[in-house]
Amino acid sequence: MQRFRDGFTRLPAVRHLGQVYDVDRQRALALADTSGWLMAAELRAVGVDLSFAPVLDLDRGLSTVIGDRAFSPSPEVVTPVMTLLLGAYVGGLSFFLLARRRPPNGQRPWPSTRDGNLP
């Protein structure tokens, strides 16, 4: 989910990175590296130095809450892609991030806030 749009490069959802990884690992890792650096560089250029991306939930197919913000259902895909993406965010740009997981949103079909359970 890309919040900054006007004047910013449109970046692929992280699910796309996971799908590319399933076909071409090296290409996916290059895309993750480029996407992470570009996002951080463009945000730093306008004075933003913090991001709450990415969401590190696994897509278990149980929830639409996480949507295309989940890299993959497989930790074997999520780990190398998000590692490169996170490294690119912070690499030399003094950019801070909070990688997060939103349990139990990725584990059930409704958001946890709907039933009063705030994670």
C-alpha positions as CSV (number, residue, x, y, z in Angstrom):
1,M,0.0,0.0,0.0
2,Q,1.7,3.2,-1.2
3,R,0.5,6.3,0.7
4,F,2.8,8.8,-1.0
5,R,1.8,9.0,-4.7
6,D,2.0,12.4,-6.3
7,G,5.6,13.1,-7.3
8,F,6.7,9.6,-6.2
9,T,7.7,6.5,-8.2
10,R,5.0,3.9,-8.2
11,L,6.5,0.8,-6.5
12,P,5.3,-2.7,-6.7
13,A,3.3,-4.3,-3.8
14,V,5.5,-6.7,-1.9
15,R,3.3,-9.5,-2.9
16,H,4.6,-8.9,-6.5
17,L,8.2,-9.3,-5.2
18,G,7.2,-12.7,-3.6
19,Q,5.6,-13.8,-6.9
20,V,8.7,-12.8,-8.9
21,Y,10.9,-14.7,-6.4
22,D,8.9,-17.9,-7.1
23,V,10.0,-17.6,-10.8
24,D,13.3,-15.7,-10.7
25,R,15.0,-15.3,-7.4
26,Q,17.8,-13.0,-8.6
27,R,15.4,-10.7,-10.3
28,A,13.2,-10.5,-7.2
29,L,16.2,-9.7,-5.0
30,A,17.3,-7.0,-7.4
31,L,13.8,-5.5,-7.4
32,A,13.6,-5.6,-3.6
33,D,17.0,-3.8,-3.4
34,T,16.0,-1.2,-5.9
35,S,12.5,-0.7,-4.5
36,G,13.7,-0.3,-1.0
37,W,16.5,2.1,-1.8
38,L,14.2,4.2,-4.1
39,M,11.4,4.4,-1.5
40,A,13.8,5.5,1.2
41,A,15.6,8.0,-1.1
42,E,12.4,9.6,-2.3
43,L,10.9,9.9,1.2
44,R,14.2,11.3,2.6
45,A,14.2,13.9,-0.2
46,V,10.9,15.3,1.3
47,G,12.0,15.1,4.9
48,V,10.5,11.8,5.9
49,D,12.9,9.4,7.7
50,L,10.5,6.8,9.1
51,S,8.4,4.1,7.6
52,F,6.0,1.5,9.0
53,A,6.6,-0.8,6.0
54,P,6.7,-3.6,5.3
55,V,4.2,-5.8,7.0
56,L,5.9,-9.2,7.6
57,D,2.8,-11.4,7.8
58,L,2.6,-14.6,5.8
59,D,-0.3,-14.8,3.4
60,R,-2.1,-17.9,4.6
61,G,-5.1,-17.1,2.3
62,L,-7.3,-16.6,5.4
63,S,-7.5,-12.8,5.4
64,T,-8.1,-10.0,3.0
65,V,-6.9,-7.5,5.6
66,I,-3.2,-7.9,4.7
67,G,-3.9,-8.3,1.0
68,D,-0.9,-7.6,-1.3
69,R,1.1,-6.2,1.6
70,A,2.2,-9.8,2.4
71,F,5.2,-11.1,0.5
72,S,4.2,-14.7,0.3
73,P,2.7,-17.6,2.3
74,S,6.2,-19.1,2.5
75,P,8.8,-17.9,5.1
76,E,11.5,-19.3,2.7
77,V,10.4,-16.5,0.3
78,V,9.7,-13.8,2.8
79,T,13.0,-14.0,4.6
80,P,15.5,-13.3,1.7
81,V,13.2,-10.7,0.0
82,M,12.4,-8.7,3.1
83,T,16.0,-8.9,4.3
84,L,17.2,-7.2,1.1
85,L,14.3,-4.7,1.1
86,L,14.9,-3.7,4.7
87,G,18.7,-3.4,4.1
88,A,18.1,-1.1,1.2
89,Y,15.7,1.1,3.2
90,V,18.4,1.9,5.8
91,G,21.6,1.5,3.7
92,G,23.4,4.9,3.9
93,L,20.2,7.0,4.0
94,S,19.7,7.4,7.8
95,F,16.3,6.0,7.3
96,F,14.4,4.4,10.1
97,L,11.7,1.8,9.8
98,L,9.5,-0.4,11.9
99,A,9.1,-3.7,10.3
100,R,5.9,-5.2,11.7
101,R,3.7,-8.2,11.8
102,R,0.0,-7.8,12.5
103,P,-1.1,-10.9,14.3
104,P,-3.7,-12.1,14.2
105,N,-4.9,-10.2,11.1
106,G,-3.1,-12.6,8.7
107,Q,-4.7,-15.5,10.4
108,R,-8.4,-14.8,10.2
109,P,-10.8,-13.1,7.7
110,W,-11.5,-9.9,9.8
111,P,-9.3,-7.3,11.3
112,S,-8.4,-7.7,15.0
113,T,-9.7,-4.3,15.8
114,R,-13.3,-5.3,14.9
115,D,-13.7,-7.5,17.9
116,G,-11.9,-5.2,20.3
117,N,-8.7,-7.2,20.3
118,L,-5.9,-4.7,19.7
119,P,-2.6,-6.4,18.9
